[in-house]
């Protein structure tokens, strides 16, 4: 009985330390993480770091290529009057896919710069040793020496874009397949890339990269979502799609974010 009680107390103390650390004011920012966590994968890949750098640039180029093709073929793929090329970036999907392209491009360039600065040395052993020391320090004293580590500015931007792009891509894909797929089935390769292939790359990154995920960082996707919702509201007040052409529909999306038909529901969203 005493052993069970002591074990329970130990777990509660550890949980309290973890929660206290996770919600500390320092962790809302983008410091306290070693740069190697963004520049090296969790899994073994032959010919590192060259293979990893190459993967980063190929992925960034591939996604950017489909973004360019998406823009070029917008009016052809979406011939409705209300979907003129001038309105392309009214849609949340295109906002999020642009962020995803920006993330992978920043990640590729940041990884290259990091390895050039460190002369392409393999520092995985050093990182593991640091992680063990940090973990031990947290368990013993509740203090986190990582808060004194300053992350390079380019990895801070990468981390910020990652928060927005990952959450946005997951949400856009869920909405596209769960809400909008019935009335508007996917007919084009660019549509599949924006609402499917992008999510595959996000999932690969989640399982392969070593960058941490902080609970407090959820505030950034929430702010992004509020900005887009406010944008759709102002767009509706300005006349909706009539602001650009004479289309009778005043909403960007007919099923969601329709301020004219469901104003109270949009306020809740």
Buried (B, 14 or more C-beta within 10 A) or exposed (E): EEEEEEEEEEEEEEEEBEEEBEEEEEBEBBBBBBBBBBBBBEEEBEEBBEEBBBBBBEBBBBBBEBBEBBBEBBBEBBEEEBBBEEBBEBBBBBBBBBBBBBBBBBBBBBBBBBBEEBEEEEBBEEBEEBBEEBEEBBEEEBEBEBBEBEBBEBBBBBBBBBBBBBBBBBBBBEBBBEEBEEEBEBEBBBBEBBBEBBBEBBEEBEEEBBBEEBEBBEEBBEEBBEEBBEBBBEBBEEEBBEBBEEBEBBBBBEBBBBBEEBEEEBEEE
